[in-house]
Amino acid sequence: MAMEAEIEEFVRNMEAGKEGPYDGIKWLFPPELEARRADLTEYRDVIDARFGSLVYISELVKKSKTAAECRQAGNQRFTVKRWHSALLNYNEGLCFAEPGSEELGLAYANRSAVYFEQGDYELALHNIDLAKRHNYPERLMAKLLEREAECKRKIENGQSKGIVPALRMGVNVEVNPKIPFLAKGIGMKQYPGLGRGLIALKDFQPGDVILDEKPELCAVSFNNNFSYHYCFHCGSEFQTSLIPCPKCTNHMYCSETCLETDWKQAHRFECAVAMKLFNISLTSVSYGRLIGRLFFYGLTAFGDNVQQMMTWCEQNYDTGSDPLQIDFSTERDPLKIFKALHSTKVKPNPQFEHDFKLITACYYQIYLKSPQVQAIFRKRAHRNFMLRCLHHYALVTWTLQSDTPRPPGVSTISPITSLLNHSCDPNALTVIHSGRIVTVILRPVREGAQIFTSYGRRWWDPKLADYELSSFACQCVVCGNHPPGQKWRAALQRADVPKPILLEVSQIAKLVERPGLVDTAKMDAMKQFIKRNTRAYPLPALGEIVRLYAVFLEDAIQSENETRERLTVRAELLGD
């Protein structure tokens, strides 16, 4: 009875927004199971028997009334020019709008007004087109058509934000013929304590774009309205101009293509239990969505044949893989990619063993409520395989996910990017934006060196200096108490900074602030400075230039992506 009372209290707190359900389950879960390292099946049974009120919540349904309330909230923010907040309200309204209702058209039209006010006329036209195709009421059509005509006039008069990128940020060195989105001269190597990593087989210089990969799997956090902000299939923001899943109330996509692909690949298994997933993921375990998504990606790749999938998977746990051996020069083969991801050799993590079992049990029980899952997993042997596989993927996805501070709320898995190891002193920058994962060299990388990126902290970025790396204990040169780390920290603390370097840093700082000078010229100056002074690294003065260079690179990638989006929309609507 005491347990039931505590659960009821957590349900009340959860409804009031004070507690997350997973937090409640973890706190109330019988401690003796963790103490004696109970079997995964016991975790499964306890979740089902004791925590149903926290896990098996009712699904929300689309309601025009709710959609209208969200849209009206957006209108209030529109009137005070809180553009981004208004867009998120309109997106929430789209998610709740009933198929075939005029609420869809009204929300798209409202979004077009935001883009018009922001001077993004291509996106305004895109949303006007969506409104006209989704039951925008005839009684209001004249106003919408007037806005459409004004957008076209603005574009004809050259008032577009632009469709030609200032800098193209695709791979700009010789490419690997079998992996055309990866630079030639990069291999995979096993590193003690780190596992797989990328090694430079030749020298690379600052500004070399060595990787431009698409996310293979994506999970969007349900926290902070991120589900109304990013595409659930590729992670693209598409400047918040998303379309809703026509069935559930919390998944959005950047295009019909992503919506259809994600439905086939994973969301058909999630959609009927989307609110349950939303509920259990409102905590730090939102990465857990990747666990199920990897499983269903594999099931789809095996043509929904559970027996074939089970036979292969059971023989290939932890056998090791090299994604660089996959031929990506022709059409992508999801089955080969899945096999490479599944057979990843992962290091056991006793610290999180209890969490992995608990997360697995929660998601497993929720997925079993999905009619699509029930229709395929009828046999007990197949359901047990699903449980074992999800548990294995808890560690695999924990190991492989690319989760950067910017953008927040998006975790991805891709076969090549997943090979990049973390360092708080990275020699490469990885940017996840608009359905692309771009990696650029920051500092000279010599042949034989490991290529590191950062999944959080960067010693030269004060904003990220205290970013928590919850998934592992970092042992890089910044953090590790070992000879390379001691040598690195001694170099960082050197007092005898050469005056020419300080003078040049001052000159570059002034150059960056110079009005009228194009960003490409500023970036080139920083790049050349970093190359010239690589032997003096890691002096703080050099770290500041690396930080500035990384900021400009991130902006360049984001700008190129947004320009591409405008170009795509213009080509579709205006035929340019």
C-alpha positions in Angstrom: 0.0 0.0 0.0 2.9 2.4 0.8 4.3 1.8 -2.7 0.9 2.5 -4.3 0.5 5.7 -2.3 3.9 6.9 -3.4 3.1 6.1 -7.0 -0.1 8.1 -6.8 1.8 11.0 -5.4 4.2 10.9 -8.3 1.4 10.8 -10.7 -0.1 13.9 -9.2 3.3 15.6 -9.3 3.8 14.5 -12.9 0.5 15.9 -13.9 1.5 19.2 -12.2 4.8 19.2 -14.1 6.9 18.7 -11.0 8.3 15.3 -11.7 9.2 13.2 -14.7 7.7 9.6 -14.7 11.1 8.0 -15.3 12.5 9.8 -12.3 9.6 8.4 -10.3 10.1 4.9 -11.5 13.8 5.1 -10.8 13.3 6.4 -7.3 10.6 3.9 -6.3 12.1 0.9 -8.1 12.8 -1.9 -5.6 16.5 -1.4 -4.7 17.1 -5.1 -4.0 16.8 -5.8 -7.7 19.7 -3.4 -8.5 21.7 -4.7 -5.5 21.6 -8.3 -6.6 21.9 -7.4 -10.3 18.5 -8.9 -11.2 17.8 -10.3 -14.6 16.4 -8.0 -17.3 13.1 -10.1 -17.3 12.5 -9.2 -13.6 12.9 -5.5 -14.5 10.4 -6.0 -17.3 7.8 -7.7 -15.0 8.2 -5.2 -12.2 7.5 -2.3 -14.6 4.4 -4.0 -15.9 3.1 -5.0 -12.5 3.8 -2.0 -10.4 4.3 1.1 -12.5 1.5 0.9 -15.0 0.0 4.3 -13.9 3.3 6.0 -14.7 4.0 4.2 -18.0 0.6 3.3 -19.6 -0.9 6.8 -19.9 -3.6 7.6 -22.4 -2.8 8.9 -25.8 -3.7 12.4 -26.8 -5.9 12.8 -29.8 -6.0 15.6 -32.4 -8.6 18.2 -31.5 -9.5 21.3 -33.4 -10.3 23.1 -30.1 -6.8 22.5 -28.8 -5.3 23.5 -32.2 -7.2 26.8 -32.1 -6.0 27.5 -28.6 -2.4 26.9 -29.6 -2.8 29.1 -32.7 -4.4 31.9 -30.6 -1.4 31.8 -28.2 0.8 32.1 -31.3 -1.2 35.2 -32.4 -0.6 36.8 -29.0 3.2 36.3 -29.4 3.0 37.5 -33.0 1.5 40.9 -31.9 4.5 41.5 -29.6 7.0 40.3 -32.3 8.1 37.2 -30.4 8.5 35.4 -33.8 10.2 32.2 -32.7 7.7 31.6 -29.8 4.9 32.3 -32.2 6.2 29.7 -34.7 6.4 27.0 -31.9 2.8 27.7 -30.9 1.7 27.4 -34.5 3.6 24.2 -34.9 1.9 22.8 -31.7 -1.4 23.8 -33.2 -0.5 22.0 -36.4 0.2 18.8 -34.4 -3.2 19.0 -32.8 -5.2 20.0 -35.9 -7.5 17.3 -37.1 -6.8 16.0 -40.7 -9.0 17.9 -43.1 -9.8 20.7 -40.7 -9.3 24.4 -41.6 -7.1 24.7 -38.5 -4.2 23.2 -40.6 -4.6 25.9 -43.2 -5.0 28.7 -40.6 -1.8 27.7 -38.8 0.2 27.5 -42.0 -1.1 30.9 -43.0 -0.1 32.3 -39.6 3.3 30.9 -40.0 3.6 32.6 -43.4 2.9 36.0 -41.8 5.8 35.4 -39.4 8.2 34.6 -42.2 7.0 37.6 -44.2 7.6 39.9 -41.2 11.1 38.4 -40.9 11.8 39.1 -44.6 12.1 35.3 -45.4 9.8 35.5 -48.4 10.6 32.1 -49.9 9.5 30.4 -46.6 6.4 32.7 -46.5 5.5 31.5 -50.0 6.1 27.9 -48.9 3.7 28.2 -46.0 1.1 30.0 -48.2 1.2 27.1 -50.5 0.8 24.7 -47.6 -2.2 26.7 -46.3 -3.9 26.6 -49.7 -3.4 22.8 -49.9 -4.8 22.3 -46.4 -8.3 23.7 -46.2 -7.5 27.4 -45.7 -11.0 29.0 -45.6 -12.2 30.7 -48.7 -13.6 33.6 -46.7 -10.0 34.7 -45.8 -8.3 33.8 -49.1 -8.1 37.3 -50.4 -5.7 38.4 -47.6 -3.5 35.3 -48.2 -3.3 35.9 -51.9 -2.3 39.5 -51.3 0.5 38.3 -49.1 1.5 35.8 -51.7 1.7 38.5 -54.4 3.7 40.8 -52.1 6.2 38.0 -51.4 6.7 37.5 -55.2 7.2 41.2 -55.7 9.8 41.4 -52.9 11.7 38.5 -54.4 11.6 40.0 -57.9 12.9 43.2 -56.5 15.9 41.4 -55.0 14.8 41.6 -51.4 15.4 37.9 -50.8 17.8 36.9 -48.0 19.7 35.1 -50.7 19.9 31.7 -52.5 23.7 31.7 -53.2 25.8 30.6 -50.2 28.8 32.8 -49.4 30.8 29.7 -48.7 30.2 26.1 -49.6 30.9 23.8 -46.8 30.8 20.4 -48.5 33.9 18.1 -48.6 36.6 20.3 -50.2 39.4 17.8 -50.5 39.8 14.6 -52.5 37.0 12.2 -51.6 37.0 8.5 -50.7 35.7 6.9 -53.9 33.7 4.4 -51.9 32.5 6.9 -49.4 31.9 10.1 -51.4 30.9 12.1 -48.3 34.3 11.4 -46.6 37.7 12.7 -47.4 40.3 10.3 -48.9 43.1 9.5 -46.5 41.1 8.7 -43.4 41.1 5.3 -41.8 39.8 3.5 -38.7 42.1 2.4 -35.9 41.5 0.7 -32.5 42.8 3.0 -29.6 43.4 1.8 -26.0 40.7 3.0 -23.7 38.7 4.6 -26.6 37.9 1.8 -29.0 37.5 2.7 -32.6 38.6 6.1 -33.9 39.4 7.9 -37.1 43.1 8.2 -38.0 44.6 10.6 -40.5 46.5 8.7 -43.2 47.8 12.0 -44.6 48.2 15.6 -43.4 45.1 17.8 -43.1 44.9 21.5 -42.7 42.5 24.0 -41.0 39.5 24.5 -43.2 39.5 21.0 -44.8 36.0 19.7 -44.7 36.5 16.0 -44.3 33.0 14.7 -43.7 29.5 15.7 -44.8 27.2 12.9 -43.7 23.5 12.5 -43.3 22.1 11.2 -40.0 21.1 7.6 -40.3 19.0 7.7 -37.1 17.7 10.7 -35.3 16.0 11.2 -31.9 14.6 14.6 -30.8 14.2 15.4 -27.1 10.7 16.1 -25.9 12.0 18.7 -23.5 11.6 22.4 -24.1 9.3 22.1 -27.1 12.1 20.6 -29.2 9.5 18.3 -30.8 8.0 21.3 -32.4 11.5 22.5 -33.5 13.2 19.7 -35.3 12.5 17.0 -37.9 12.2 13.6 -36.2 13.8 11.9 -39.2 16.9 14.0 -40.0 17.1 16.5 -37.2 16.7 19.5 -39.5 15.2 22.7 -38.1 14.1 23.9 -41.6 13.8 27.3 -39.9 10.9 25.9 -37.8 8.8 25.4 -41.0 7.8 21.8 -40.2 4.8 19.6 -41.1 3.0 17.4 -38.5 2.6 13.6 -38.4 -1.1 13.2 -39.6 -1.8 10.7 -36.8 0.0 11.7 -33.5 0.4 15.0 -31.7 4.1 15.3 -31.1 6.2 14.4 -34.2 7.0 16.8 -37.0 9.1 16.7 -40.2 10.9 19.0 -42.5 9.3 17.5 -45.7 6.9 14.9 -47.0 10.0 12.8 -47.9 11.2 12.7 -44.3 7.7 12.0 -43.0 7.2 9.0 -45.3 10.7 7.6 -44.8 10.4 7.9 -41.0 7.0 6.2 -41.1 8.4 3.2 -43.0 11.6 3.1 -41.0 10.4 3.5 -37.4 7.5 5.8 -36.7 4.8 3.3 -37.8 5.8 1.3 -34.6 5.8 4.4 -32.4 2.9 6.5 -33.6 0.1 4.7 -31.6 2.1 5.0 -28.4 3.7 8.4 -29.1 2.3 10.0 -26.0 3.6 7.2 -23.8 7.0 7.6 -25.4 6.7 11.4 -24.9 5.9 10.9 -21.2 8.6 8.4 -20.3 11.2 10.5 -22.3 10.7 13.8 -20.4 13.9 13.3 -18.6 17.6 12.9 -19.3 16.9 9.5 -20.9 15.4 11.0 -24.0 18.4 9.5 -25.9 16.5 6.2 -25.2 14.4 6.9 -28.3 17.4 5.9 -30.3 17.2 2.4 -28.7 13.9 1.6 -30.3 14.6 3.4 -33.5 17.7 1.4 -34.1 15.8 -1.8 -33.5 12.9 -0.9 -35.8 15.4 0.4 -38.4 16.9 -3.1 -38.4 13.5 -4.8 -38.5 12.6 -2.7 -41.6 15.9 -3.5 -43.2 15.1 -7.2 -42.7 11.7 -6.7 -44.4 9.8 -7.1 -41.1 11.0 -10.7 -40.9 11.6 -11.1 -37.2 13.0 -14.7 -37.5 15.6 -13.7 -40.0 16.6 -10.7 -38.0 16.8 -12.7 -34.8 18.9 -15.5 -36.4 21.5 -13.0 -37.7 21.5 -10.6 -34.7 21.9 -13.4 -32.1 25.1 -14.5 -33.8 26.6 -11.1 -34.2 26.4 -9.3 -30.9 29.6 -7.4 -30.1 31.6 -9.0 -33.0 33.0 -5.7 -34.2 32.6 -3.8 -37.4 34.4 -1.3 -39.7 31.8 1.0 -41.4 34.6 2.3 -43.7 34.3 -1.0 -45.5 30.8 -0.3 -46.6 30.5 0.9 -50.2 28.4 4.1 -50.2 29.2 5.1 -53.8 25.9 3.5 -55.0 22.4 3.5 -53.3 22.6 3.3 -49.6 22.0 -0.2 -48.2 20.1 0.0 -44.9 20.8 -3.7 -44.1 24.6 -3.3 -44.4 24.4 -0.1 -42.3 22.3 -1.8 -39.7 24.6 -4.8 -39.5 27.6 -2.5 -39.0 25.8 -0.6 -36.2 24.4 -3.8 -34.5 27.8 -5.6 -34.4 29.6 -2.6 -32.9 32.0 -3.9 -30.2 31.0 -2.0 -27.0 32.6 -1.7 -23.6 30.4 -2.8 -20.7 29.4 0.1 -18.4 28.7 -1.3 -14.9 28.0 2.3 -13.7 24.9 2.5 -15.8 23.9 -1.2 -15.8 20.8 -0.5 -13.7 19.7 2.5 -15.8 20.1 0.5 -19.0 17.9 -2.3 -17.7 15.3 0.2 -16.4 15.2 2.2 -19.6 15.0 -1.0 -21.7 12.1 -2.4 -19.6 10.1 0.9 -19.8 10.5 1.2 -23.6 9.9 -2.5 -24.2 6.5 -2.4 -22.3 5.5 0.7 -24.1 6.3 -0.7 -27.6 4.3 -3.8 -26.8 1.2 -1.6 -26.5 1.7 -0.6 -30.2 -0.7 -2.5 -32.5 2.0 -2.6 -35.2 4.4 -4.3 -32.8 1.8 -6.7 -31.5 1.0 -7.8 -35.1 4.6 -8.8 -35.7 5.9 -10.0 -32.3 3.3 -12.6 -31.6 5.7 -15.4 -30.5 7.2 -15.3 -27.0 10.6 -16.1 -28.5 10.4 -13.0 -30.7 9.3 -10.8 -27.9 12.2 -12.1 -25.7 14.6 -11.4 -28.6 13.2 -7.8 -28.8 13.8 -7.3 -25.1 17.4 -8.6 -25.4 18.1 -6.6 -28.5 16.8 -3.3 -26.9 19.0 -3.9 -23.9 22.0 -4.4 -26.1 21.1 -1.2 -28.1 20.9 0.8 -24.8 24.7 0.5 -24.7 25.2 0.6 -28.4 23.3 3.9 -28.9 25.0 5.3 -25.7 28.3 4.6 -27.4 27.5 5.7 -31.0 25.3 8.7 -30.6 26.5 12.1 -31.7 25.1 14.6 -29.2 26.5 18.1 -29.4 25.5 21.1 -27.3 24.4 22.9 -30.5 21.8 22.2 -31.6 20.4 21.1 -28.3 17.8 18.4 -28.2 18.9 16.4 -31.2 20.8 13.1 -31.0 21.9 11.3 -34.2 23.7 8.1 -35.2 25.5 7.7 -38.5 28.0 5.0 -39.4 31.0 7.3 -40.1 30.5 10.1 -37.6 30.1 7.6 -34.8 33.8 6.7 -35.2 34.9 10.2 -34.1 36.1 10.2 -30.5 35.7 13.1 -28.1 38.4 15.4 -26.8 38.1 18.7 -24.9 40.9 19.8 -27.1 39.5 18.8 -30.5 41.4 19.2 -33.8 38.1 19.1 -35.7 34.7 20.7 -35.4 31.5 18.7 -36.0 28.3 20.6 -36.7 24.9 18.9 -36.8 22.5 21.2 -38.7 19.7 20.8 -41.2 20.0 17.1 -41.8 23.8 17.3 -42.3 26.7 16.3 -40.1 29.7 18.3 -41.2 33.2 17.9 -39.8 35.9 20.5 -40.5 39.6 20.5 -39.4 40.4 23.2 -36.9 44.1 22.7 -36.4 46.8 21.0 -38.5 46.4 17.2 -38.3 49.5 15.3 -39.1 49.6 11.9 -40.7 49.1 9.2 -38.1 47.3 11.5 -35.7 43.8 10.7 -34.4 41.0 13.0 -35.5 39.1 14.3 -32.5 35.9 16.2 -32.3 34.0 17.5 -29.2 30.7 16.3 -27.9 30.6 18.9 -25.2 33.5 20.7 -23.5 36.1 22.6 -25.4 38.8 24.1 -23.3 38.9 27.3 -25.4 35.1 27.9 -25.3 34.1 29.4 -21.9 30.4 28.7 -22.7 31.1 25.0 -22.9 33.9 24.7 -20.3 31.5 23.2 -17.7 29.4 21.2 -20.1 28.7 17.9 -18.5 29.8 14.7 -20.3 27.5 12.3 -18.6 28.1 9.3 -20.8 31.8 8.8 -20.0 34.8 9.9 -17.9 36.9 12.0 -20.3 40.6 11.1 -20.3 41.7 13.5 -23.0 44.9 15.7 -22.7 42.8 18.4 -20.9 41.2 16.0 -18.4 43.5 13.0 -18.0 46.1 12.6 -15.3 48.6 10.9 -17.5 52.0 12.1 -19.1 50.4 13.5 -22.3 47.9 15.4 -20.2 50.6 16.7 -17.9 52.7 17.9 -20.8 49.7 19.6 -22.5 48.7 21.4 -19.3 52.3 22.6 -18.7 52.3 24.1 -22.2 48.9 25.8 -21.6 50.3 27.5 -18.5 53.5 28.8 -20.1 54.1 32.4 -19.1 56.6 33.3 -21.9 54.1 34.0 -24.7 56.0 35.3 -27.7 55.1 39.0 -28.3 54.6 38.5 -32.1 51.9 36.0 -31.4 50.1 38.5 -29.0 50.4 41.2 -31.6 49.0 39.0 -34.3 46.1 37.9 -32.1 45.3 41.6 -31.5 45.4 42.3 -35.2 43.0 39.4 -36.0 40.6 40.5 -33.3 40.4 43.9 -34.9 40.1 42.3 -38.3 37.1 40.2 -37.2 35.3 43.4 -36.0 36.1 45.3 -39.3 32.8 46.3 -41.0 32.5 45.5 -44.7 35.1 42.8 -44.7 33.6 39.5 -45.9 33.6 36.5 -43.6 35.7 34.4 -46.0 38.6 36.9 -45.7 38.3 36.8 -41.9 38.2 33.1 -41.8 41.2 32.8 -44.1 43.2 35.1 -41.8 42.4 33.0 -38.8 43.2 29.8 -40.7 46.6 31.0 -41.8 47.4 32.2 -38.2 46.6 28.8 -36.8 48.7 27.1 -39.4 51.7 29.4 -38.8 51.6 29.1 -35.0 50.7 25.4 -34.5 54.0 24.8 -32.6 53.0 27.3 -29.9 49.6 25.6 -29.3 47.9 25.4 -26.8 48.6 28.9 -25.6 45.4 30.6 -24.5 45.9 33.3 -27.2 45.9 30.6 -29.9 42.9 29.0 -28.2 40.9 32.2 -28.6 41.6 32.3 -32.3 40.5 28.6 -32.7 37.3 29.5 -30.8 36.6 32.4 -33.2 37.4 30.2 -36.2 34.9 27.6 -34.9 32.2 30.2 -34.5 32.7 31.4 -38.0 32.6 27.8 -39.3 29.4 27.1 -37.5 27.8 30.2 -38.9 29.0 29.4 -42.4 27.5 25.9 -42.3 24.2 27.2 -40.9 24.1 30.0 -43.4 24.7 27.6 -46.3 22.0 25.3 -45.1 19.4 28.1 -44.8 20.4 29.4 -48.2 19.9 25.9 -49.7 16.5 25.7 -48.1 15.4 29.0 -49.7 16.7 27.8 -53.0 14.8 24.5 -52.8 11.6 26.3 -51.9 12.1 28.9 -54.7 12.7 26.1 -57.3 9.6 24.2 -56.2 7.3 27.2 -56.2 8.7 29.7 -58.7 10.7 27.4 -61.0 13.9 29.4 -60.6 
